[in-house]
Amino acid sequence: MMKIHSRKDEGVTILALEGKLTIGDGDVTLREEIGDTLAAGVKKILLDLQAVKSMDSSGLGELIRCKTTAINQGAVIKLLHVEDKVQQVLEMTRLIGVFETFDDPIDAIASFRER
């Protein structure tokens, strides 16, 4: 089961995902969390994927859906700590360029100030 832990740092909402981002496991959980976060007026979202153990096409689709929803509401979603398995899925589907990714949380948070 996907767990999501939320915290704020310098005006950026960081959602730390833990578990599998797969059909029926994490996809709906992520969609609901992003929806609630955007409904609260948040415009800067950083998804920390360090504890995401696997992702399938449904999880990938959900990431893209969340990004599109955020853009349509004037918000930005960026990715932090993209682990090898998730990175491979993004590269294989040639979607790696769709997301701005970071290995360092300080750099990721600073990137929101540069907008």
N, C-alpha and C positions, 0 to 999 in steps of 0.2 A: 504494500500500500504506500502510495506517495504521501510524504509529509512535507509541508512547506512552513518554514520559519521566517517571520518577517521582522525586519528592523530598519531603522532609519540612520543614515550617516550623511551629514552635510546636505540635507534636503533630498537625498536619493533614497528611495525605498529599495532595500535589498531583500529579495525573496530567495532564500536558500532552499533548494529542492533536494529531497532525500528519497531515494528509492528508484523505481523504474518509471520511465516516461513512455508507457506503452498503452495500447488500446485496452480500455477497461480498467486500467490501473492508475495511471497518472494524468492521462489526457484531460479528463473531466475535472479533476482536482485543480489542475493548472488553469483551465479555462475559467472556473469559478473564482479562483483567487485573483486572477488578472482582472476579471470583471468587477469584483468587489473593490480592488485597488484603484482602478480607473474611476469607478463610481464615487470614490472618496475624494476625487479631484487630483490624484497623484499624476504627475507628468514625467517623472524621471524614475525608471524602473531598471534595476540591475538583477538579472537572474543568475544566481550562483549555482552552477551545475556540478560542483566538485563531488557531491555525494550521489549523483545520478549514475546508477550502475549500468543501465542500458536504455536504449531508445529505439523504437521501431518507426515505421512510416507514419503511424498514427500520431506518435509523439512529435515527430518532425512537423507534420501537418498542423499540430496544435501550436507549436512554436511560431510557425508562420502566421497562423490565424491570430494569435495574440499580438504579434508585431503589427499586423495590418489593422487590427482593432485599435491598438494604441495610436498608430499614425492617424487614423480617422478621427481620433479624439484629441489630437494635438500633443500626444505623449510620445516618449521614446523608450524603447526596450533595448538593452545591451546585454551581452553574455559575459560571465566571469567564470574562470576555471573550467573551461571546456575540456573534459577528460578525453583520452584517446578514442574510446569507443564511440562517443558522441561526435568527436571531431571527424572520425572516419565516415560516419553517416553523412555529415554535412559536406565533406569533400566528395564522396561518391555521387551525391545528388547535385553537385555543383552549386550548393546553396551556401557555401561558406562565406561568400561575399555579401550575402543578404544581411548578415548580422555583424555588428561591430563586436569583436571579442577581445578579452583582456585576460592576462595571467595574474596581474597584480591589482588588488582592490583599490589601492591608492591611485593608480593610473586610471582605473575605470571611473572612480568617483570624480577625479579631476577632469575627465573628458566631458562630463556633463556641464561643467562650468565654462568650457570652451565654446559652447553652442551660442 
